[in-house]
Every structure is written in C-alpha cells, then in structure tokens.
Amino acid sequence: MVNMTLAIPDELAKRMKTFSEIRWSEVARQALEKRVNDLEIMNNIASKSKLTQKDVDEISKRIKRSSASKLNGYRS
C-alpha cells in the first residue's frame, strides 16, 4: 500500500481531534475511493456520448443562464 501525506487547515485538525475515536485515514481512503469510482463512471458515460464539445458548451451556457436568472429572481 502507498502512503500519502495530506495537508489540512489547522482549524480542521483541531476539530478532528475532538473525535479521536475516528480513524481519519480510513475516512480519507473511503472518500478518495468514492471520488475515483465516480470519475470512472463519468468517464465511462462520456466515452459513449455522441455530444460534441460544441454541444456541451451550449448546454453549459443554457444552464448558467437559467441559474443566473433564478438567482436574480431570488434577490428581488
């Protein structure tokens, strides 16, 4: 097994120490495993997609416009 060094903010380290019974390395290992699995699934789905980069850019623009429009409506 490979070892990994992880830097975390001091405040987070203090908060984590209050839960000394938790094996934080296991929590990190599980989070990394889940993230890698999610990325592999996304890559698998994307590899079968017929969307072009232009299609993706257009969908992204529409989502951003819609989100901005909704957010502006909440500010009224």
Distance bins in CASP14 RR format, pairs under 12 A and 6 or more apart:
PFRMAT RR
TARGET T0000
AUTHOR 0000-0000-0000
RMODE 2
METHOD distances of the structure
MODEL  1
1 25 0 0 0 0 0 1 0 0 0 0 0
1 29 0 0 0 0 1 0 0 0 0 0 0
2 29 0 0 0 0 0 1 0 0 0 0 0
2 32 0 0 0 0 0 1 0 0 0 0 0
3 25 0 0 0 0 1 0 0 0 0 0 0
3 28 0 0 0 0 0 1 0 0 0 0 0
3 29 0 0 0 0 0 1 0 0 0 0 0
4 25 0 0 0 0 1 0 0 0 0 0 0
4 28 0 0 0 0 1 0 0 0 0 0 0
4 29 0 0 0 0 1 0 0 0 0 0 0
4 32 0 0 0 0 1 0 0 0 0 0 0
5 25 0 0 0 0 0 1 0 0 0 0 0
5 28 0 0 0 0 0 1 0 0 0 0 0
6 12 0 0 0 0 0 1 0 0 0 0 0
6 13 0 0 0 0 0 1 0 0 0 0 0
6 16 0 0 0 0 0 1 0 0 0 0 0
6 24 0 0 0 0 1 0 0 0 0 0 0
6 25 0 0 0 0 1 0 0 0 0 0 0
6 27 0 0 0 0 0 1 0 0 0 0 0
6 28 1 0 0 1 0 0 0 0 0 0 0
6 29 0 0 0 0 0 1 0 0 0 0 0
6 31 0 0 0 0 0 1 0 0 0 0 0
6 32 0 0 0 0 1 0 0 0 0 0 0
7 13 0 0 0 0 1 0 0 0 0 0 0
7 28 0 0 0 0 0 1 0 0 0 0 0
8 14 0 0 0 0 0 1 0 0 0 0 0
8 15 0 0 0 0 1 0 0 0 0 0 0
8 16 1 0 0 1 0 0 0 0 0 0 0
8 17 0 0 0 0 0 1 0 0 0 0 0
8 24 0 0 0 0 1 0 0 0 0 0 0
8 27 0 0 0 0 0 1 0 0 0 0 0
8 28 0 0 0 0 1 0 0 0 0 0 0
9 15 0 0 0 0 1 0 0 0 0 0 0
9 16 0 0 0 0 0 1 0 0 0 0 0
10 16 0 0 0 0 0 1 0 0 0 0 0
10 17 0 0 0 0 0 1 0 0 0 0 0
11 17 0 0 0 0 0 1 0 0 0 0 0
11 18 0 0 0 0 0 1 0 0 0 0 0
12 18 0 0 0 0 0 1 0 0 0 0 0
12 19 0 0 0 0 0 1 0 0 0 0 0
12 24 0 0 0 0 0 1 0 0 0 0 0
13 19 0 0 0 0 0 1 0 0 0 0 0
13 20 0 0 0 0 0 1 0 0 0 0 0
13 24 0 0 0 0 1 0 0 0 0 0 0
14 20 0 0 0 0 0 1 0 0 0 0 0
15 22 0 0 0 0 0 1 0 0 0 0 0
15 24 0 0 0 0 0 1 0 0 0 0 0
16 22 1 0 0 1 0 0 0 0 0 0 0
16 23 0 0 0 0 0 1 0 0 0 0 0
16 24 1 0 1 0 0 0 0 0 0 0 0
16 25 0 0 0 0 0 1 0 0 0 0 0
16 27 0 0 0 0 1 0 0 0 0 0 0
16 28 0 0 0 0 0 1 0 0 0 0 0
17 24 0 0 0 0 1 0 0 0 0 0 0
18 24 0 0 0 0 0 1 0 0 0 0 0
19 27 0 0 0 0 1 0 0 0 0 0 0
21 27 0 0 0 0 0 1 0 0 0 0 0
22 28 0 0 0 0 0 1 0 0 0 0 0
22 30 0 0 0 0 0 1 0 0 0 0 0
23 29 0 0 0 0 1 0 0 0 0 0 0
23 30 0 0 0 0 0 1 0 0 0 0 0
24 30 0 0 0 0 0 1 0 0 0 0 0
24 31 0 0 0 0 0 1 0 0 0 0 0
25 31 0 0 0 0 0 1 0 0 0 0 0
25 32 0 0 0 0 0 1 0 0 0 0 0
26 32 0 0 0 0 0 1 0 0 0 0 0
26 33 0 0 0 0 0 1 0 0 0 0 0
27 33 0 0 0 0 0 1 0 0 0 0 0
27 34 0 0 0 0 0 1 0 0 0 0 0
28 34 0 0 0 0 0 1 0 0 0 0 0
28 35 0 0 0 0 0 1 0 0 0 0 0
29 35 0 0 0 0 0 1 0 0 0 0 0
29 36 0 0 0 0 0 1 0 0 0 0 0
30 36 0 0 0 0 0 1 0 0 0 0 0
30 37 0 0 0 0 0 1 0 0 0 0 0
31 37 0 0 0 0 0 1 0 0 0 0 0
31 38 0 0 0 0 0 1 0 0 0 0 0
32 38 0 0 0 0 0 1 0 0 0 0 0
32 39 0 0 0 0 0 1 0 0 0 0 0
33 39 0 0 0 0 0 1 0 0 0 0 0
33 40 0 0 0 0 0 1 0 0 0 0 0
34 40 0 0 0 0 0 1 0 0 0 0 0
34 41 0 0 0 0 0 1 0 0 0 0 0
35 41 0 0 0 0 0 1 0 0 0 0 0
35 42 0 0 0 0 0 1 0 0 0 0 0
36 42 0 0 0 0 0 1 0 0 0 0 0
36 43 0 0 0 0 0 1 0 0 0 0 0
37 43 0 0 0 0 0 1 0 0 0 0 0
37 44 0 0 0 0 0 1 0 0 0 0 0
38 44 0 0 0 0 0 1 0 0 0 0 0
38 45 0 0 0 0 0 1 0 0 0 0 0
39 45 0 0 0 0 0 1 0 0 0 0 0
39 46 0 0 0 0 0 1 0 0 0 0 0
40 46 0 0 0 0 0 1 0 0 0 0 0
40 47 0 0 0 0 0 1 0 0 0 0 0
41 47 0 0 0 0 0 1 0 0 0 0 0
41 48 0 0 0 0 0 1 0 0 0 0 0
42 48 0 0 0 0 0 1 0 0 0 0 0
42 49 0 0 0 0 0 1 0 0 0 0 0
43 49 0 0 0 0 0 1 0 0 0 0 0
45 51 0 0 0 0 0 1 0 0 0 0 0
46 53 0 0 0 0 0 1 0 0 0 0 0
46 56 0 0 0 0 1 0 0 0 0 0 0
49 55 0 0 0 0 1 0 0 0 0 0 0
49 56 0 0 0 0 1 0 0 0 0 0 0
49 59 0 0 0 0 0 1 0 0 0 0 0
50 56 0 0 0 0 0 1 0 0 0 0 0
51 57 0 0 0 0 1 0 0 0 0 0 0
51 58 0 0 0 0 1 0 0 0 0 0 0
51 59 1 0 0 1 0 0 0 0 0 0 0
51 60 0 0 0 0 0 1 0 0 0 0 0
52 58 0 0 0 0 1 0 0 0 0 0 0
52 59 0 0 0 0 0 1 0 0 0 0 0
53 59 0 0 0 0 0 1 0 0 0 0 0
53 60 0 0 0 0 0 1 0 0 0 0 0
54 60 0 0 0 0 0 1 0 0 0 0 0
54 61 0 0 0 0 0 1 0 0 0 0 0
55 61 0 0 0 0 0 1 0 0 0 0 0
55 62 0 0 0 0 0 1 0 0 0 0 0
56 62 0 0 0 0 0 1 0 0 0 0 0
56 63 0 0 0 0 0 1 0 0 0 0 0
57 63 0 0 0 0 0 1 0 0 0 0 0
57 64 0 0 0 0 0 1 0 0 0 0 0
58 64 0 0 0 0 0 1 0 0 0 0 0
58 65 0 0 0 0 0 1 0 0 0 0 0
59 65 0 0 0 0 0 1 0 0 0 0 0
59 66 0 0 0 0 0 1 0 0 0 0 0
60 66 0 0 0 0 0 1 0 0 0 0 0
60 67 0 0 0 0 0 1 0 0 0 0 0
61 67 0 0 0 0 0 1 0 0 0 0 0
61 68 0 0 0 0 0 1 0 0 0 0 0
62 68 0 0 0 0 0 1 0 0 0 0 0
62 69 0 0 0 0 0 1 0 0 0 0 0
63 69 0 0 0 0 0 1 0 0 0 0 0
63 70 0 0 0 0 0 1 0 0 0 0 0
64 70 0 0 0 0 0 1 0 0 0 0 0
64 71 0 0 0 0 0 1 0 0 0 0 0
65 71 0 0 0 0 0 1 0 0 0 0 0
65 72 0 0 0 0 0 1 0 0 0 0 0
66 72 0 0 0 0 0 1 0 0 0 0 0
66 73 0 0 0 0 0 1 0 0 0 0 0
67 73 0 0 0 0 0 1 0 0 0 0 0
67 74 0 0 0 0 0 1 0 0 0 0 0
68 74 0 0 0 0 0 1 0 0 0 0 0
68 75 0 0 0 0 0 1 0 0 0 0 0
69 75 0 0 0 0 0 1 0 0 0 0 0
69 76 0 0 0 0 0 1 0 0 0 0 0
70 76 0 0 0 0 0 1 0 0 0 0 0
END
